[in-house]
Amino acid sequence: MFGYLCPCFSEMKMKDAQIFREAYCGVCRAIRKRYGQLPRFLLTYDITVLALLALMAQDCAVSTEPHWCPIHPFGMKTAVGQSKTIDFFADMGMAMASWKYQDTKHDHEKSGYPGICFWRVRARCKRNLGEAYEAVAQILGELRANELALCGDIDVMADCFGRAMQTTVSYTPDVPAREQETLAWLAYQLGRWVYLADALDDLAADQENGQYNVLAYAEPLLGSTAVLAQEALTYARARAAEAFDLLPKGYGWGVAENVIEIAMPTCLESIKKGEYNGGKPMGSAWCSRKRI
């Protein structure tokens, strides 16, 4: 359910592309420090976007520092410096990866990663995140229960994942109280959009493999479930754009604008055509690499 919030680089200014790389590298380095080398490969672009939204909402200066990257060893890279916010999203990124592993294991009874890897990651996430981990896990547990009950209500399922994203950013440190509510509402709408985009993208494959998909059980009054999902996606993105306009234009504003105003509509069109690229940043030769 990740890989749907990523920039469209062909429509992005070079300085904004650099900011996205800096944020990604910052979170990646925090993961290395807190979890080790291998978990760095579990970092997703979605978490980087959420981290940038939080930094943007703080509307303060963000420090960067040069570093050497073992994945791309030629030349020095620049990364956002260590902070409570970056550490938080490093922890939450690992928590999301462990929950994704559990979901994949439940659905397919196998996963590309050995469970022992996630046992240690999950234990550290619980320790580092504390109440935030339990709050999000409870909502995702509710989502899982609805899936097992074969819930056919699109709004109920999208609401669950939206609340999970909303709760995630609600615990973000150092975000001013006046911006926290707006940021949480933005994350809620992004969560709804991500869930529905994933359901629409996987509908044909899930039906073929006999896996749960809320769109397969939904009963719209008019039209098809795919059309209903597309309308819900359009509505969620519009509400997200409204919330985004209320936030200050801090660090990463250009990246966030690109994701909400360009990349999300482009992603939806690609899904409708069956051409979605699986979560790689769109429109750049840079995206041909698996990760930064």
C-alpha positions as CSV (number, residue, x, y, z in Angstrom):
1,M,0.0,0.0,0.0
2,F,3.0,2.2,-0.5
3,G,4.7,3.8,-3.5
4,Y,1.8,6.0,-4.6
5,L,3.1,9.3,-3.1
6,C,6.2,10.1,-5.2
7,P,7.3,13.2,-7.2
8,C,7.0,13.8,-10.9
9,F,10.6,14.9,-11.7
10,S,10.0,16.0,-15.2
11,E,7.8,18.8,-13.9
12,M,10.0,19.7,-10.9
13,K,12.6,22.5,-10.5
14,M,16.2,21.3,-10.0
15,K,16.3,22.8,-6.5
16,D,13.2,21.0,-5.5
17,A,14.6,17.7,-6.8
18,Q,17.7,18.4,-4.7
19,I,15.5,19.0,-1.6
20,F,13.8,15.7,-2.1
21,R,17.1,13.9,-2.3
22,E,18.3,15.7,0.8
23,A,15.2,14.6,2.7
24,Y,15.4,11.0,1.5
25,C,19.1,10.8,2.4
26,G,18.4,12.3,5.8
27,V,15.8,9.7,6.7
28,C,17.9,7.0,5.2
29,R,20.9,8.0,7.3
30,A,18.7,8.1,10.4
31,I,17.6,4.5,9.7
32,R,21.2,3.4,9.4
33,K,22.0,4.9,12.8
34,R,18.9,3.5,14.5
35,Y,18.4,0.2,12.8
36,G,21.5,-0.7,10.9
37,Q,22.4,-0.9,7.2
38,L,20.0,-3.5,5.7
39,P,16.7,-1.8,6.9
40,R,17.7,1.3,4.8
41,F,16.5,-0.6,1.7
42,L,12.9,-0.6,3.2
43,L,12.6,3.2,3.1
44,T,9.8,4.3,0.8
45,Y,9.2,7.6,-1.0
46,D,5.9,8.0,0.8
47,I,7.7,8.4,4.1
48,T,10.0,11.0,2.6
49,V,7.0,13.0,1.4
50,L,5.4,12.9,4.9
51,A,8.7,14.0,6.4
52,L,8.9,16.9,4.0
53,L,5.4,18.0,4.8
54,A,6.3,18.0,8.5
55,L,9.4,20.0,7.9
56,M,7.4,22.4,5.7
57,A,4.8,22.9,8.5
58,Q,7.5,23.8,11.0
59,D,8.5,26.7,8.7
60,C,12.0,27.0,10.1
61,A,15.5,26.7,8.7
62,V,16.6,23.2,7.9
63,S,20.3,22.3,8.2
64,T,22.0,20.1,5.6
65,E,25.4,18.3,5.7
66,P,27.6,16.5,3.3
67,H,28.0,12.7,3.6
68,W,29.3,9.7,1.7
69,C,26.7,7.2,0.5
70,P,27.8,3.5,0.2
71,I,25.0,2.8,-2.3
72,H,26.2,5.6,-4.6
73,P,29.9,6.0,-3.6
74,F,31.1,8.3,-6.3
75,G,31.1,11.9,-4.9
76,M,29.7,13.4,-1.8
77,K,25.9,13.7,-1.2
78,T,24.0,16.2,0.8
79,A,21.4,15.2,3.4
80,V,19.1,16.9,5.9
81,G,20.8,17.0,9.3
82,Q,19.7,14.9,12.2
83,S,16.6,16.1,14.1
84,K,13.7,14.8,16.1
85,T,11.4,15.0,13.0
86,I,13.8,13.0,10.8
87,D,14.3,10.4,13.5
88,F,10.6,10.1,14.0
89,F,9.9,9.4,10.3
90,A,12.8,7.0,10.2
91,D,11.1,5.1,13.0
92,M,7.7,5.4,11.4
93,G,9.1,4.2,8.0
94,M,10.4,1.1,9.6
95,A,7.1,0.5,11.5
96,M,5.2,0.9,8.2
97,A,7.6,-1.6,6.6
98,S,7.0,-4.2,9.4
99,W,3.2,-3.7,9.1
100,K,3.4,-4.1,5.4
101,Y,5.3,-7.4,5.9
102,Q,2.6,-8.6,8.2
103,D,-0.1,-7.7,5.7
104,T,1.7,-9.4,2.9
105,K,2.2,-12.5,5.0
106,H,-1.5,-12.7,5.9
107,D,-2.5,-12.2,2.3
108,H,-0.1,-14.5,0.5
109,E,1.4,-16.6,3.3
110,K,4.9,-15.6,2.2
111,S,7.0,-12.5,1.8
112,G,10.3,-11.6,0.1
113,Y,11.9,-10.9,3.5
114,P,12.5,-13.3,6.4
115,G,10.4,-12.7,9.4
116,I,13.4,-12.6,11.8
117,C,14.5,-9.3,10.1
118,F,11.2,-7.6,11.0
119,W,11.2,-9.0,14.6
120,R,14.1,-6.9,15.6
121,V,12.9,-3.9,13.6
122,R,9.4,-4.1,15.1
123,A,10.9,-4.3,18.6
124,R,13.0,-1.2,18.1
125,C,10.0,0.7,16.5
126,K,7.9,-0.1,19.6
127,R,10.6,1.2,21.9
128,N,11.3,4.4,19.9
129,L,7.8,5.4,19.0
130,G,6.0,4.3,22.1
131,E,2.4,5.6,22.2
132,A,2.5,6.6,18.5
133,Y,3.3,3.0,17.5
134,E,0.4,1.5,19.5
135,A,-2.1,4.2,18.2
136,V,-1.3,3.5,14.6
137,A,-1.2,-0.3,15.1
138,Q,-4.6,-0.2,16.6
139,I,-6.1,1.5,13.6
140,L,-4.4,-0.8,11.2
141,G,-5.7,-3.7,13.2
142,E,-9.2,-2.3,12.7
143,L,-8.4,-2.2,9.0
144,R,-7.3,-5.8,9.0
145,A,-10.5,-6.9,10.8
146,N,-12.6,-5.2,8.2
147,E,-10.7,-6.9,5.5
148,L,-11.3,-10.3,7.1
149,A,-15.0,-9.4,7.4
150,L,-15.0,-8.7,3.6
151,C,-16.2,-5.2,4.1
152,G,-17.6,-3.7,0.9
153,D,-17.8,-0.1,2.1
154,I,-15.2,2.0,0.3
155,D,-15.6,4.9,2.7
156,V,-15.1,2.8,5.8
157,M,-11.9,1.2,4.5
158,A,-10.4,4.4,3.1
159,D,-11.3,6.1,6.4
160,C,-9.3,3.5,8.4
161,F,-6.1,4.1,6.4
162,G,-6.7,7.8,6.4
163,R,-6.9,7.8,10.2
164,A,-3.7,5.8,10.3
165,M,-1.8,8.5,8.3
166,Q,-3.5,11.2,10.3
167,T,-2.4,9.6,13.6
168,T,1.1,9.2,12.3
169,V,1.7,12.9,11.7
170,S,-0.2,13.9,14.8
171,Y,2.7,12.6,16.9
172,T,5.3,14.4,14.8
173,P,7.6,16.4,17.1
174,D,8.3,20.2,16.8
175,V,5.2,21.0,14.6
176,P,3.5,24.2,15.9
177,A,0.1,23.5,17.4
178,R,-1.5,26.0,14.9
179,E,-0.2,23.9,12.0
180,Q,-0.7,20.4,13.5
181,E,-4.5,20.2,12.8
182,T,-4.1,21.2,9.2
183,L,-1.2,18.8,8.7
184,A,-3.2,16.0,10.2
185,W,-6.2,16.7,8.0
186,L,-3.9,16.8,4.9
187,A,-2.4,13.4,6.0
188,Y,-5.9,12.0,6.4
189,Q,-6.9,12.9,2.9
190,L,-3.6,11.5,1.5
191,G,-4.2,8.3,3.4
192,R,-7.6,7.9,1.9
193,W,-6.2,8.6,-1.6
194,V,-3.3,6.1,-1.1
195,Y,-5.7,3.3,0.0
196,L,-8.1,3.8,-2.9
197,A,-5.2,4.2,-5.4
198,D,-3.8,0.9,-4.2
199,A,-7.2,-0.8,-4.4
200,L,-7.9,0.4,-7.9
201,D,-4.3,-0.5,-9.1
202,D,-4.6,-4.0,-7.6
203,L,-8.2,-4.7,-8.5
204,A,-7.6,-7.0,-11.5
205,A,-4.8,-8.9,-9.9
206,D,-6.7,-9.4,-6.6
207,Q,-9.7,-10.7,-8.4
208,E,-7.6,-13.1,-10.4
209,N,-5.7,-14.4,-7.3
210,G,-8.8,-14.5,-5.0
211,Q,-7.4,-11.8,-2.7
212,Y,-9.5,-9.2,-0.8
213,N,-10.1,-5.9,-2.5
214,V,-12.8,-3.5,-1.2
215,L,-13.7,-2.6,-4.8
216,A,-14.6,-6.2,-5.6
217,Y,-17.1,-6.2,-2.7
218,A,-18.5,-2.7,-3.1
219,E,-22.0,-2.2,-4.5
220,P,-22.3,1.3,-6.1
221,L,-25.7,2.7,-6.8
222,L,-24.7,3.9,-10.2
223,G,-21.8,2.9,-12.5
224,S,-18.9,0.6,-11.8
225,T,-16.8,0.4,-8.6
226,A,-13.8,1.6,-10.6
227,V,-15.6,4.8,-11.5
228,L,-16.7,5.2,-7.9
229,A,-13.1,4.8,-6.7
230,Q,-11.9,7.3,-9.3
231,E,-14.4,9.9,-8.1
232,A,-13.4,9.3,-4.4
233,L,-9.8,9.7,-5.4
234,T,-10.4,13.0,-7.1
235,Y,-12.4,14.2,-4.1
236,A,-9.6,13.2,-1.6
237,R,-6.9,14.9,-3.7
238,A,-8.9,18.1,-3.9
239,R,-9.4,18.1,-0.1
240,A,-5.7,17.5,0.3
241,A,-4.9,20.4,-2.0
242,E,-7.1,22.7,0.1
243,A,-5.3,21.7,3.3
244,F,-2.0,22.1,1.7
245,D,-2.7,25.7,0.7
246,L,-3.2,26.5,4.4
247,L,0.3,25.4,5.4
248,P,3.3,27.8,5.4
249,K,5.6,27.7,2.4
250,G,8.5,26.2,4.3
251,Y,11.3,23.8,3.4
252,G,10.1,21.3,0.7
253,W,7.0,23.3,-0.3
254,G,7.8,22.9,-4.0
255,V,8.2,19.1,-3.7
256,A,4.9,18.8,-1.8
257,E,3.2,21.0,-4.4
258,N,4.6,18.8,-7.2
259,V,3.3,15.6,-5.5
260,I,-0.2,16.9,-4.8
261,E,-0.9,19.0,-7.9
262,I,1.0,17.0,-10.6
263,A,2.2,13.5,-9.5
264,M,-1.1,12.4,-7.8
265,P,-3.3,13.1,-10.9
266,T,-0.6,11.6,-13.1
267,C,-0.5,8.5,-11.0
268,L,-4.3,8.1,-11.2
269,E,-4.2,8.4,-15.0
270,S,-1.5,5.8,-15.2
271,I,-3.5,3.4,-12.9
272,K,-6.6,3.8,-15.1
273,K,-4.5,2.9,-18.2
274,G,-2.8,0.0,-16.4
275,E,0.6,1.7,-16.8
276,Y,1.6,2.6,-13.3
277,N,5.3,2.3,-12.7
278,G,5.2,0.7,-9.3
279,G,6.2,3.7,-7.1
280,K,9.3,5.0,-8.9
281,P,9.5,8.8,-9.2
282,M,8.0,9.7,-12.5
283,G,9.6,11.6,-15.4
284,S,13.3,11.3,-14.7
285,A,16.3,9.1,-15.6
286,W,17.1,9.3,-11.9
287,C,14.1,7.1,-11.2
288,S,15.6,4.2,-13.1
289,R,17.6,3.5,-10.0
290,K,15.8,1.5,-7.3
291,R,16.6,4.0,-4.6
292,I,18.6,7.3,-4.2
